[in-house]
Amino acid sequence: MGEKFCDLAAKRCKPCEGGTSPFVKEEVERYLISLAGWEYIDASIVKLFEFKNYYQTMAFVNAVAWIAHSEDHHPKLEVSYRSCRVCYSTHAIGGLSENDFICAAKVDTLIPV
């Protein structure tokens, strides 16, 4: 079975160099099971987060930026007034790595269930 959500959020990203193979479909599916609401789109994992107002959106964006800085793994963010679309992919390998799922799990911890 795939990694559990709490296990992924507790992990740290590892440097990913070119030459490492991106995850194959089966690996993506195994990891994606642990992430509620994330979708596999165009060799990336993507989730839309919605908020009550701009202030909450920007607080979330800043928290995601802190995660990105601390893990040295940076998502694509699409920010609007009451939402933020987070997109992870490991550009150095042209697809997904465990780092993407680790960071997605850490981002999910920002929003209470």
Biopython code that builds the backbone (N, CA, C, O; Angstrom):
import numpy as np
from Bio.PDB.StructureBuilder import StructureBuilder

atoms = [
    (1, "MET", "N", (0.843, -1.184, 0.000)),
    (1, "MET", "CA", (0.000, 0.000, 0.000)),
    (1, "MET", "C", (0.880, 1.236, 0.000)),
    (1, "MET", "O", (2.061, 1.152, 0.337)),
    (2, "GLY", "N", (0.324, 2.383, -0.373)),
    (2, "GLY", "CA", (1.086, 3.619, -0.488)),
    (2, "GLY", "C", (1.440, 4.230, 0.850)),
    (2, "GLY", "O", (1.013, 3.762, 1.905)),
    (3, "GLU", "N", (2.224, 5.279, 0.780)),
    (3, "GLU", "CA", (2.623, 6.011, 1.976)),
    (3, "GLU", "C", (1.392, 6.595, 2.653)),
    (3, "GLU", "O", (0.434, 6.980, 1.983)),
    (4, "LYS", "N", (1.417, 6.661, 3.959)),
    (4, "LYS", "CA", (0.332, 7.312, 4.680)),
    (4, "LYS", "C", (0.590, 8.813, 4.689)),
    (4, "LYS", "O", (1.740, 9.252, 4.675)),
    (5, "PHE", "N", (-0.489, 9.601, 4.712)),
    (5, "PHE", "CA", (-0.394, 11.053, 4.673)),
    (5, "PHE", "C", (0.559, 11.574, 5.734)),
    (5, "PHE", "O", (1.441, 12.378, 5.431)),
    (6, "CYS", "N", (0.396, 11.124, 6.987)),
    (6, "CYS", "CA", (1.227, 11.658, 8.067)),
    (6, "CYS", "C", (2.690, 11.295, 7.853)),
    (6, "CYS", "O", (3.573, 12.074, 8.214)),
    (7, "ASP", "N", (2.963, 10.137, 7.277)),
    (7, "ASP", "CA", (4.347, 9.749, 7.001)),
    (7, "ASP", "C", (4.973, 10.677, 5.958)),
    (7, "ASP", "O", (6.125, 11.087, 6.104)),
    (8, "LEU", "N", (4.224, 11.008, 4.914)),
    (8, "LEU", "CA", (4.752, 11.912, 3.890)),
    (8, "LEU", "C", (5.039, 13.292, 4.470)),
    (8, "LEU", "O", (6.092, 13.867, 4.196)),
    (9, "ALA", "N", (4.136, 13.823, 5.253)),
    (9, "ALA", "CA", (4.318, 15.167, 5.820)),
    (9, "ALA", "C", (5.507, 15.226, 6.772)),
    (9, "ALA", "O", (6.084, 16.295, 6.970)),
    (10, "ALA", "N", (5.881, 14.098, 7.361)),
    (10, "ALA", "CA", (7.008, 14.054, 8.299)),
    (10, "ALA", "C", (8.355, 13.917, 7.591)),
    (10, "ALA", "O", (9.403, 14.125, 8.203)),
    (11, "LYS", "N", (8.330, 13.570, 6.308)),
    (11, "LYS", "CA", (9.583, 13.386, 5.556)),
    (11, "LYS", "C", (10.163, 14.720, 5.129)),
    (11, "LYS", "O", (9.499, 15.754, 5.197)),
    (12, "ARG", "N", (11.415, 14.680, 4.687)),
    (12, "ARG", "CA", (12.102, 15.854, 4.148)),
    (12, "ARG", "C", (12.452, 15.588, 2.689)),
    (12, "ARG", "O", (12.724, 14.451, 2.304)),
    (13, "CYS", "N", (12.445, 16.629, 1.895)),
    (13, "CYS", "CA", (12.823, 16.505, 0.488)),
    (13, "CYS", "C", (14.315, 16.236, 0.373)),
    (13, "CYS", "O", (15.123, 16.708, 1.174)),
    (14, "LYS", "N", (14.651, 15.460, -0.652)),
    (14, "LYS", "CA", (16.051, 15.153, -0.956)),
    (14, "LYS", "C", (16.407, 15.831, -2.275)),
    (14, "LYS", "O", (15.558, 15.953, -3.158)),
    (15, "PRO", "N", (17.656, 16.273, -2.415)),
    (15, "PRO", "CA", (18.050, 16.879, -3.690)),
    (15, "PRO", "C", (17.773, 15.913, -4.843)),
    (15, "PRO", "O", (18.055, 14.719, -4.752)),
    (16, "CYS", "N", (17.220, 16.448, -5.914)),
    (16, "CYS", "CA", (16.852, 15.628, -7.062)),
    (16, "CYS", "C", (17.621, 16.130, -8.270)),
    (16, "CYS", "O", (17.453, 17.276, -8.687)),
    (17, "GLU", "N", (18.444, 15.294, -8.820)),
    (17, "GLU", "CA", (19.279, 15.671, -9.956)),
    (17, "GLU", "C", (18.680, 15.148, -11.251)),
    (17, "GLU", "O", (17.922, 14.179, -11.247)),
    (18, "GLY", "N", (19.023, 15.790, -12.349)),
    (18, "GLY", "CA", (18.655, 15.263, -13.649)),
    (18, "GLY", "C", (19.265, 13.874, -13.790)),
    (18, "GLY", "O", (20.309, 13.602, -13.197)),
    (19, "GLY", "N", (18.651, 13.009, -14.544)),
    (19, "GLY", "CA", (19.132, 11.637, -14.672)),
    (19, "GLY", "C", (18.339, 10.673, -13.804)),
    (19, "GLY", "O", (18.335, 9.467, -14.051)),
    (20, "THR", "N", (17.664, 11.208, -12.782)),
    (20, "THR", "CA", (16.756, 10.408, -11.973)),
    (20, "THR", "C", (15.464, 10.264, -12.763)),
    (20, "THR", "O", (14.990, 11.232, -13.358)),
    (21, "SER", "N", (14.897, 9.082, -12.775)),
    (21, "SER", "CA", (13.660, 8.862, -13.526)),
    (21, "SER", "C", (12.453, 9.403, -12.758)),
    (21, "SER", "O", (12.364, 9.246, -11.540)),
    (22, "PRO", "N", (11.525, 10.041, -13.478)),
    (22, "PRO", "CA", (10.288, 10.461, -12.821)),
    (22, "PRO", "C", (9.436, 9.241, -12.487)),
    (22, "PRO", "O", (9.617, 8.166, -13.060)),
    (23, "PHE", "N", (8.515, 9.422, -11.562)),
    (23, "PHE", "CA", (7.608, 8.341, -11.181)),
    (23, "PHE", "C", (6.821, 7.854, -12.394)),
    (23, "PHE", "O", (6.420, 8.644, -13.249)),
    (24, "VAL", "N", (6.610, 6.561, -12.454)),
    (24, "VAL", "CA", (5.719, 5.978, -13.451)),
    (24, "VAL", "C", (4.294, 6.043, -12.907)),
    (24, "VAL", "O", (4.081, 6.326, -11.728)),
    (25, "LYS", "N", (3.329, 5.778, -13.775)),
    (25, "LYS", "CA", (1.910, 5.923, -13.425)),
    (25, "LYS", "C", (1.547, 5.183, -12.139)),
    (25, "LYS", "O", (0.817, 5.726, -11.309)),
    (26, "GLU", "N", (2.032, 3.972, -11.957)),
    (26, "GLU", "CA", (1.695, 3.181, -10.772)),
    (26, "GLU", "C", (2.208, 3.838, -9.492)),
    (26, "GLU", "O", (1.525, 3.813, -8.468)),
    (27, "GLU", "N", (3.393, 4.421, -9.543)),
    (27, "GLU", "CA", (3.942, 5.116, -8.372)),
    (27, "GLU", "C", (3.117, 6.367, -8.062)),
    (27, "GLU", "O", (2.819, 6.653, -6.902)),
    (28, "VAL", "N", (2.756, 7.100, -9.101)),
    (28, "VAL", "CA", (1.932, 8.300, -8.915)),
    (28, "VAL", "C", (0.623, 7.916, -8.243)),
    (28, "VAL", "O", (0.215, 8.553, -7.272)),
    (29, "GLU", "N", (-0.029, 6.896, -8.742)),
    (29, "GLU", "CA", (-1.315, 6.464, -8.188)),
    (29, "GLU", "C", (-1.173, 6.018, -6.732)),
    (29, "GLU", "O", (-2.038, 6.309, -5.905)),
    (30, "ARG", "N", (-0.096, 5.319, -6.421)),
    (30, "ARG", "CA", (0.129, 4.830, -5.054)),
    (30, "ARG", "C", (0.293, 5.995, -4.074)),
    (30, "ARG", "O", (-0.265, 5.975, -2.977)),
    (31, "TYR", "N", (1.050, 6.992, -4.475)),
    (31, "TYR", "CA", (1.261, 8.158, -3.609)),
    (31, "TYR", "C", (0.027, 9.058, -3.561)),
    (31, "TYR", "O", (-0.296, 9.615, -2.512)),
    (32, "LEU", "N", (-0.657, 9.199, -4.686)),
    (32, "LEU", "CA", (-1.803, 10.099, -4.767)),
    (32, "LEU", "C", (-2.938, 9.662, -3.851)),
    (32, "LEU", "O", (-3.715, 10.502, -3.399)),
    (33, "ILE", "N", (-3.050, 8.387, -3.573)),
    (33, "ILE", "CA", (-4.080, 7.874, -2.660)),
    (33, "ILE", "C", (-3.993, 8.565, -1.297)),
    (33, "ILE", "O", (-5.011, 8.757, -0.633)),
    (34, "SER", "N", (-2.796, 8.932, -0.885)),
    (34, "SER", "CA", (-2.581, 9.537, 0.429)),
    (34, "SER", "C", (-2.931, 11.023, 0.484)),
    (34, "SER", "O", (-2.932, 11.616, 1.563)),
    (35, "LEU", "N", (-3.228, 11.627, -0.660)),
    (35, "LEU", "CA", (-3.445, 13.072, -0.719)),
    (35, "LEU", "C", (-4.866, 13.389, -1.153)),
    (35, "LEU", "O", (-5.202, 13.231, -2.327)),
    (36, "ALA", "N", (-5.696, 13.827, -0.237)),
    (36, "ALA", "CA", (-7.092, 14.154, -0.539)),
    (36, "ALA", "C", (-7.182, 15.401, -1.413)),
    (36, "ALA", "O", (-6.610, 16.444, -1.095)),
    (37, "GLY", "N", (-7.907, 15.273, -2.514)),
    (37, "GLY", "CA", (-8.183, 16.430, -3.355)),
    (37, "GLY", "C", (-7.134, 16.775, -4.389)),
    (37, "GLY", "O", (-7.362, 17.656, -5.218)),
    (38, "TRP", "N", (-6.000, 16.112, -4.367)),
    (38, "TRP", "CA", (-4.957, 16.376, -5.358)),
    (38, "TRP", "C", (-5.258, 15.564, -6.610)),
    (38, "TRP", "O", (-5.743, 14.435, -6.531)),
    (39, "GLU", "N", (-4.960, 16.156, -7.779)),
    (39, "GLU", "CA", (-5.186, 15.499, -9.059)),
    (39, "GLU", "C", (-3.880, 15.403, -9.833)),
    (39, "GLU", "O", (-2.994, 16.245, -9.692)),
    (40, "TYR", "N", (-3.778, 14.377, -10.640)),
    (40, "TYR", "CA", (-2.638, 14.208, -11.536)),
    (40, "TYR", "C", (-3.005, 14.811, -12.885)),
    (40, "TYR", "O", (-3.885, 14.308, -13.585)),
    (41, "ILE", "N", (-2.317, 15.900, -13.242)),
    (41, "ILE", "CA", (-2.599, 16.608, -14.495)),
    (41, "ILE", "C", (-1.269, 16.986, -15.155)),
    (41, "ILE", "O", (-0.439, 17.661, -14.547)),
    (42, "ASP", "N", (-1.076, 16.554, -16.378)),
    (42, "ASP", "CA", (0.103, 16.941, -17.172)),
    (42, "ASP", "C", (1.419, 16.782, -16.412)),
    (42, "ASP", "O", (2.188, 17.736, -16.296)),
    (43, "ALA", "N", (1.677, 15.586, -15.895)),
    (43, "ALA", "CA", (2.924, 15.260, -15.189)),
    (43, "ALA", "C", (3.132, 16.098, -13.929)),
    (43, "ALA", "O", (4.264, 16.305, -13.493)),
    (44, "SER", "N", (2.027, 16.582, -13.344)),
    (44, "SER", "CA", (2.065, 17.365, -12.111)),
    (44, "SER", "C", (0.951, 16.896, -11.191)),
    (44, "SER", "O", (0.009, 16.233, -11.625)),
    (45, "ILE", "N", (1.067, 17.248, -9.907)),
    (45, "ILE", "CA", (-0.060, 17.093, -8.994)),
    (45, "ILE", "C", (-0.559, 18.487, -8.649)),
    (45, "ILE", "O", (0.224, 19.403, -8.399)),
    (46, "VAL", "N", (-1.891, 18.629, -8.640)),
    (46, "VAL", "CA", (-2.508, 19.947, -8.565)),
    (46, "VAL", "C", (-3.679, 19.912, -7.585)),
    (46, "VAL", "O", (-4.425, 18.935, -7.525)),
    (47, "LYS", "N", (-3.828, 21.001, -6.814)),
    (47, "LYS", "CA", (-4.983, 21.135, -5.930)),
    (47, "LYS", "C", (-5.369, 22.612, -5.830)),
    (47, "LYS", "O", (-4.511, 23.490, -5.744)),
    (48, "LEU", "N", (-6.674, 22.860, -5.844)),
    (48, "LEU", "CA", (-7.200, 24.209, -5.672)),
    (48, "LEU", "C", (-7.642, 24.387, -4.223)),
    (48, "LEU", "O", (-8.434, 23.598, -3.709)),
    (49, "PHE", "N", (-7.132, 25.418, -3.573)),
    (49, "PHE", "CA", (-7.507, 25.768, -2.204)),
    (49, "PHE", "C", (-8.343, 27.043, -2.269)),
    (49, "PHE", "O", (-7.955, 28.011, -2.922)),
    (50, "GLU", "N", (-9.493, 27.043, -1.589)),
    (50, "GLU", "CA", (-10.376, 28.207, -1.605)),
    (50, "GLU", "C", (-10.500, 28.800, -0.203)),
    (50, "GLU", "O", (-10.468, 28.084, 0.798)),
    (51, "PHE", "N", (-10.642, 30.135, -0.154)),
    (51, "PHE", "CA", (-10.647, 30.867, 1.103)),
    (51, "PHE", "C", (-11.785, 31.875, 1.147)),
    (51, "PHE", "O", (-12.450, 32.120, 0.140)),
    (52, "LYS", "N", (-12.006, 32.459, 2.326)),
    (52, "LYS", "CA", (-13.086, 33.432, 2.512)),
    (52, "LYS", "C", (-12.739, 34.810, 1.955)),
    (52, "LYS", "O", (-13.621, 35.563, 1.542)),
    (53, "ASN", "N", (-11.441, 35.132, 1.949)),
    (53, "ASN", "CA", (-11.049, 36.480, 1.530)),
    (53, "ASN", "C", (-9.580, 36.498, 1.090)),
    (53, "ASN", "O", (-8.866, 35.500, 1.187)),
    (54, "TYR", "N", (-9.164, 37.652, 0.613)),
    (54, "TYR", "CA", (-7.801, 37.829, 0.102)),
    (54, "TYR", "C", (-6.753, 37.649, 1.205)),
    (54, "TYR", "O", (-5.694, 37.064, 0.973)),
    (55, "TYR", "N", (-7.050, 38.148, 2.383)),
    (55, "TYR", "CA", (-6.111, 38.025, 3.498)),
    (55, "TYR", "C", (-5.795, 36.557, 3.795)),
    (55, "TYR", "O", (-4.630, 36.196, 3.962)),
    (56, "GLN", "N", (-6.823, 35.711, 3.861)),
    (56, "GLN", "CA", (-6.607, 34.287, 4.119)),
    (56, "GLN", "C", (-5.832, 33.634, 2.973)),
    (56, "GLN", "O", (-4.965, 32.789, 3.198)),
    (57, "THR", "N", (-6.152, 34.033, 1.756)),
    (57, "THR", "CA", (-5.430, 33.495, 0.599)),
    (57, "THR", "C", (-3.941, 33.824, 0.702)),
    (57, "THR", "O", (-3.089, 32.957, 0.510)),
    (58, "MET", "N", (-3.641, 35.080, 1.006)),
    (58, "MET", "CA", (-2.232, 35.492, 1.066)),
    (58, "MET", "C", (-1.494, 34.866, 2.247)),
    (58, "MET", "O", (-0.305, 34.564, 2.140)),
    (59, "ALA", "N", (-2.180, 34.669, 3.367)),
    (59, "ALA", "CA", (-1.560, 33.978, 4.502)),
    (59, "ALA", "C", (-1.186, 32.551, 4.094)),
    (59, "ALA", "O", (-0.107, 32.067, 4.435)),
    (60, "PHE", "N", (-2.070, 31.890, 3.373)),
    (60, "PHE", "CA", (-1.801, 30.545, 2.870)),
    (60, "PHE", "C", (-0.607, 30.563, 1.905)),
    (60, "PHE", "O", (0.292, 29.729, 2.017)),
    (61, "VAL", "N", (-0.597, 31.501, 0.970)),
    (61, "VAL", "CA", (0.495, 31.608, 0.003)),
    (61, "VAL", "C", (1.832, 31.791, 0.725)),
    (61, "VAL", "O", (2.828, 31.169, 0.353)),
    (62, "ASN", "N", (1.858, 32.637, 1.750)),
    (62, "ASN", "CA", (3.099, 32.849, 2.505)),
    (62, "ASN", "C", (3.534, 31.584, 3.239)),
    (62, "ASN", "O", (4.727, 31.295, 3.325)),
    (63, "ALA", "N", (2.573, 30.832, 3.767)),
    (63, "ALA", "CA", (2.907, 29.576, 4.443)),
    (63, "ALA", "C", (3.449, 28.553, 3.441)),
    (63, "ALA", "O", (4.390, 27.821, 3.752)),
    (64, "VAL", "N", (2.865, 28.498, 2.250)),
    (64, "VAL", "CA", (3.372, 27.602, 1.200)),
    (64, "VAL", "C", (4.787, 28.021, 0.802)),
    (64, "VAL", "O", (5.646, 27.170, 0.575)),
    (65, "ALA", "N", (5.026, 29.317, 0.719)),
    (65, "ALA", "CA", (6.367, 29.819, 0.387)),
    (65, "ALA", "C", (7.378, 29.402, 1.444)),
    (65, "ALA", "O", (8.517, 29.071, 1.113)),
    (66, "TRP", "N", (6.978, 29.414, 2.710)),
    (66, "TRP", "CA", (7.872, 28.983, 3.785)),
    (66, "TRP", "C", (8.198, 27.499, 3.632)),
    (66, "TRP", "O", (9.354, 27.106, 3.785)),
    (67, "ILE", "N", (7.206, 26.677, 3.335)),
    (67, "ILE", "CA", (7.449, 25.245, 3.104)),
    (67, "ILE", "C", (8.408, 25.069, 1.929)),
    (67, "ILE", "O", (9.365, 24.299, 2.009)),
    (68, "ALA", "N", (8.146, 25.783, 0.845)),
    (68, "ALA", "CA", (9.002, 25.681, -0.347)),
    (68, "ALA", "C", (10.445, 26.040, -0.017)),
    (68, "ALA", "O", (11.376, 25.357, -0.445)),
    (69, "HIS", "N", (10.624, 27.103, 0.737)),
    (69, "HIS", "CA", (11.973, 27.532, 1.117)),
    (69, "HIS", "C", (12.642, 26.493, 2.016)),
    (69, "HIS", "O", (13.804, 26.146, 1.803)),
    (70, "SER", "N", (11.922, 25.999, 3.013)),
    (70, "SER", "CA", (12.526, 25.059, 3.961)),
    (70, "SER", "C", (12.830, 23.709, 3.324)),
    (70, "SER", "O", (13.763, 23.027, 3.749)),
    (71, "GLU", "N", (12.061, 23.309, 2.313)),
    (71, "GLU", "CA", (12.293, 22.028, 1.634)),
    (71, "GLU", "C", (13.110, 22.187, 0.347)),
    (71, "GLU", "O", (13.507, 21.193, -0.261)),
    (72, "ASP", "N", (13.359, 23.421, -0.064)),
    (72, "ASP", "CA", (14.043, 23.720, -1.316)),
    (72, "ASP", "C", (13.381, 23.010, -2.500)),
    (72, "ASP", "O", (14.040, 22.449, -3.375)),
    (73, "HIS", "N", (12.041, 23.065, -2.482)),
    (73, "HIS", "CA", (11.240, 22.467, -3.559)),
    (73, "HIS", "C", (10.041, 23.382, -3.763)),
    (73, "HIS", "O", (9.215, 23.544, -2.865)),
    (74, "HIS", "N", (9.951, 23.976, -4.942)),
    (74, "HIS", "CA", (9.056, 25.113, -5.149)),
    (74, "HIS", "C", (7.920, 24.782, -6.108)),
    (74, "HIS", "O", (8.156, 24.301, -7.216)),
    (75, "PRO", "N", (6.678, 25.043, -5.678)),
    (75, "PRO", "CA", (5.536, 24.786, -6.548)),
    (75, "PRO", "C", (5.251, 25.966, -7.472)),
    (75, "PRO", "O", (5.756, 27.071, -7.274)),
    (76, "LYS", "N", (4.446, 25.706, -8.463)),
    (76, "LYS", "CA", (3.840, 26.771, -9.259)),
    (76, "LYS", "C", (2.573, 27.163, -8.508)),
    (76, "LYS", "O", (1.775, 26.302, -8.138)),
    (77, "LEU", "N", (2.389, 28.456, -8.283)),
    (77, "LEU", "CA", (1.204, 28.950, -7.580)),
    (77, "LEU", "C", (0.428, 29.884, -8.504)),
    (77, "LEU", "O", (1.003, 30.767, -9.140)),
    (78, "GLU", "N", (-0.879, 29.675, -8.568)),
    (78, "GLU", "CA", (-1.766, 30.578, -9.285)),
    (78, "GLU", "C", (-2.696, 31.184, -8.239)),
    (78, "GLU", "O", (-3.554, 30.497, -7.684)),
    (79, "VAL", "N", (-2.518, 32.465, -7.980)),
    (79, "VAL", "CA", (-3.198, 33.131, -6.867)),
    (79, "VAL", "C", (-4.257, 34.087, -7.392)),
    (79, "VAL", "O", (-4.008, 34.866, -8.312)),
    (80, "SER", "N", (-5.442, 34.017, -6.794)),
    (80, "SER", "CA", (-6.490, 34.988, -7.078)),
    (80, "SER", "C", (-7.067, 35.467, -5.744)),
    (80, "SER", "O", (-6.548, 35.119, -4.684)),
    (81, "TYR", "N", (-8.109, 36.241, -5.792)),
    (81, "TYR", "CA", (-8.636, 36.869, -4.586)),
    (81, "TYR", "C", (-8.974, 35.869, -3.481)),
    (81, "TYR", "O", (-8.572, 36.068, -2.334)),
    (82, "ARG", "N", (-9.698, 34.806, -3.799)),
    (82, "ARG", "CA", (-10.117, 33.841, -2.781)),
    (82, "ARG", "C", (-9.685, 32.414, -3.084)),
    (82, "ARG", "O", (-10.322, 31.465, -2.626)),
    (83, "SER", "N", (-8.619, 32.250, -3.843)),
    (83, "SER", "CA", (-8.153, 30.894, -4.109)),
    (83, "SER", "C", (-6.678, 30.873, -4.491)),
    (83, "SER", "O", (-6.092, 31.877, -4.895)),
    (84, "CYS", "N", (-6.115, 29.693, -4.345)),
    (84, "CYS", "CA", (-4.735, 29.463, -4.766)),
    (84, "CYS", "C", (-4.653, 28.043, -5.318)),
    (84, "CYS", "O", (-5.008, 27.079, -4.639)),
    (85, "ARG", "N", (-4.189, 27.930, -6.532)),
    (85, "ARG", "CA", (-3.977, 26.636, -7.165)),
    (85, "ARG", "C", (-2.500, 26.302, -7.000)),
    (85, "ARG", "O", (-1.631, 27.062, -7.428)),
    (86, "VAL", "N", (-2.222, 25.153, -6.371)),
    (86, "VAL", "CA", (-0.852, 24.720, -6.103)),
    (86, "VAL", "C", (-0.535, 23.567, -7.047)),
    (86, "VAL", "O", (-1.306, 22.615, -7.162)),
    (87, "CYS", "N", (0.599, 23.662, -7.718)),
    (87, "CYS", "CA", (1.001, 22.668, -8.710)),
    (87, "CYS", "C", (2.445, 22.249, -8.447)),
    (87, "CYS", "O", (3.361, 23.071, -8.484)),
    (88, "TYR", "N", (2.630, 20.964, -8.182)),
    (88, "TYR", "CA", (3.977, 20.432, -7.954)),
    (88, "TYR", "C", (4.413, 19.523, -9.091)),
    (88, "TYR", "O", (3.635, 18.705, -9.584)),
    (89, "SER", "N", (5.656, 19.675, -9.497)),
    (89, "SER", "CA", (6.328, 18.806, -10.442)),
    (89, "SER", "C", (7.825, 19.023, -10.242)),
    (89, "SER", "O", (8.254, 20.123, -9.894)),
    (90, "THR", "N", (8.603, 17.996, -10.457)),
    (90, "THR", "CA", (10.056, 18.129, -10.312)),
    (90, "THR", "C", (10.646, 18.412, -11.686)),
    (90, "THR", "O", (10.857, 17.497, -12.482)),
    (91, "HIS", "N", (10.909, 19.675, -11.955)),
    (91, "HIS", "CA", (11.344, 20.093, -13.288)),
    (91, "HIS", "C", (12.674, 19.481, -13.697)),
    (91, "HIS", "O", (12.901, 19.242, -14.883)),
    (92, "ALA", "N", (13.559, 19.223, -12.735)),
    (92, "ALA", "CA", (14.875, 18.661, -13.050)),
    (92, "ALA", "C", (14.768, 17.283, -13.695)),
    (92, "ALA", "O", (15.673, 16.870, -14.421)),
    (93, "ILE", "N", (13.674, 16.568, -13.442)),
    (93, "ILE", "CA", (13.514, 15.224, -14.018)),
    (93, "ILE", "C", (12.333, 15.146, -14.991)),
    (93, "ILE", "O", (12.077, 14.089, -15.568)),
    (94, "GLY", "N", (11.623, 16.246, -15.175)),
    (94, "GLY", "CA", (10.529, 16.277, -16.131)),
    (94, "GLY", "C", (9.314, 15.460, -15.726)),
    (94, "GLY", "O", (8.632, 14.895, -16.581)),
    (95, "GLY", "N", (9.040, 15.393, -14.432)),
    (95, "GLY", "CA", (7.882, 14.638, -13.950)),
    (95, "GLY", "C", (7.808, 14.704, -12.439)),
    (95, "GLY", "O", (8.302, 15.648, -11.822)),
    (96, "LEU", "N", (7.192, 13.705, -11.853)),
    (96, "LEU", "CA", (6.984, 13.695, -10.406)),
    (96, "LEU", "C", (8.017, 12.854, -9.676)),
    (96, "LEU", "O", (8.475, 11.822, -10.167)),
    (97, "SER", "N", (8.368, 13.331, -8.484)),
    (97, "SER", "CA", (9.255, 12.597, -7.577)),
    (97, "SER", "C", (8.590, 12.558, -6.202)),
    (97, "SER", "O", (7.549, 13.180, -5.991)),
    (98, "GLU", "N", (9.188, 11.836, -5.287)),
    (98, "GLU", "CA", (8.643, 11.800, -3.930)),
    (98, "GLU", "C", (8.581, 13.196, -3.326)),
    (98, "GLU", "O", (7.686, 13.480, -2.530)),
    (99, "ASN", "N", (9.510, 14.069, -3.687)),
    (99, "ASN", "CA", (9.524, 15.434, -3.156)),
    (99, "ASN", "C", (8.192, 16.156, -3.387)),
    (99, "ASN", "O", (7.724, 16.893, -2.519)),
    (100, "ASP", "N", (7.594, 15.944, -4.541)),
    (100, "ASP", "CA", (6.324, 16.597, -4.849)),
    (100, "ASP", "C", (5.233, 16.160, -3.875)),
    (100, "ASP", "O", (4.435, 16.982, -3.424)),
    (101, "PHE", "N", (5.197, 14.894, -3.555)),
    (101, "PHE", "CA", (4.178, 14.359, -2.659)),
    (101, "PHE", "C", (4.453, 14.756, -1.204)),
    (101, "PHE", "O", (3.521, 14.996, -0.438)),
    (102, "ILE", "N", (5.717, 14.822, -0.833)),
    (102, "ILE", "CA", (6.082, 15.293, 0.503)),
    (102, "ILE", "C", (5.600, 16.731, 0.695)),
    (102, "ILE", "O", (4.967, 17.049, 1.701)),
    (103, "CYS", "N", (5.900, 17.589, -0.267)),
    (103, "CYS", "CA", (5.499, 18.997, -0.142)),
    (103, "CYS", "C", (3.985, 19.149, -0.197)),
    (103, "CYS", "O", (3.427, 19.968, 0.534)),
    (104, "ALA", "N", (3.316, 18.390, -1.034)),
    (104, "ALA", "CA", (1.852, 18.446, -1.088)),
    (104, "ALA", "C", (1.259, 18.062, 0.266)),
    (104, "ALA", "O", (0.321, 18.703, 0.740)),
    (105, "ALA", "N", (1.802, 17.025, 0.884)),
    (105, "ALA", "CA", (1.316, 16.606, 2.208)),
    (105, "ALA", "C", (1.556, 17.697, 3.243)),
    (105, "ALA", "O", (0.704, 17.930, 4.101)),
    (106, "LYS", "N", (2.697, 18.365, 3.176)),
    (106, "LYS", "CA", (2.994, 19.461, 4.105)),
    (106, "LYS", "C", (2.027, 20.630, 3.879)),
    (106, "LYS", "O", (1.577, 21.248, 4.843)),
    (107, "VAL", "N", (1.708, 20.937, 2.630)),
    (107, "VAL", "CA", (0.752, 22.000, 2.329)),
    (107, "VAL", "C", (-0.614, 21.639, 2.894)),
    (107, "VAL", "O", (-1.304, 22.497, 3.445)),
    (108, "ASP", "N", (-1.008, 20.391, 2.764)),
    (108, "ASP", "CA", (-2.310, 19.971, 3.301)),
    (108, "ASP", "C", (-2.404, 20.155, 4.814)),
    (108, "ASP", "O", (-3.501, 20.347, 5.339)),
    (109, "THR", "N", (-1.292, 20.101, 5.515)),
    (109, "THR", "CA", (-1.339, 20.296, 6.974)),
    (109, "THR", "C", (-1.680, 21.732, 7.363)),
    (109, "THR", "O", (-2.017, 21.999, 8.516)),
    (110, "LEU", "N", (-1.594, 22.659, 6.406)),
    (110, "LEU", "CA", (-1.900, 24.068, 6.667)),
    (110, "LEU", "C", (-3.395, 24.317, 6.828)),
    (110, "LEU", "O", (-3.804, 25.305, 7.438)),
    (111, "ILE", "N", (-4.204, 23.424, 6.280)),
    (111, "ILE", "CA", (-5.659, 23.599, 6.284)),
    (111, "ILE", "C", (-6.273, 22.582, 7.238)),
    (111, "ILE", "O", (-6.138, 21.377, 7.023)),
    (112, "PRO", "N", (-6.942, 23.043, 8.282)),
    (112, "PRO", "CA", (-7.578, 22.090, 9.208)),
    (112, "PRO", "C", (-8.676, 21.297, 8.509)),
    (112, "PRO", "O", (-9.415, 21.825, 7.679)),
    (113, "VAL", "N", (-8.763, 20.044, 8.858)),
    (113, "VAL", "CA", (-9.779, 19.166, 8.238)),
    (113, "VAL", "C", (-11.101, 19.318, 8.941)),
    (113, "VAL", "O", (-12.077, 18.666, 8.568)),
]
sb = StructureBuilder()
sb.init_structure("model")
sb.init_model(0)
sb.init_chain("A")
sb.init_seg("    ")
for serial, (resi, resn, name, xyz) in enumerate(atoms, 1):
    if name == "N":
        sb.init_residue(resn, " ", resi, " ")
    sb.init_atom(name, np.array(xyz, "f"), 0.0, 1.0, " ", f" {name:<3s}", serial, name[0])
structure = sb.get_structure()
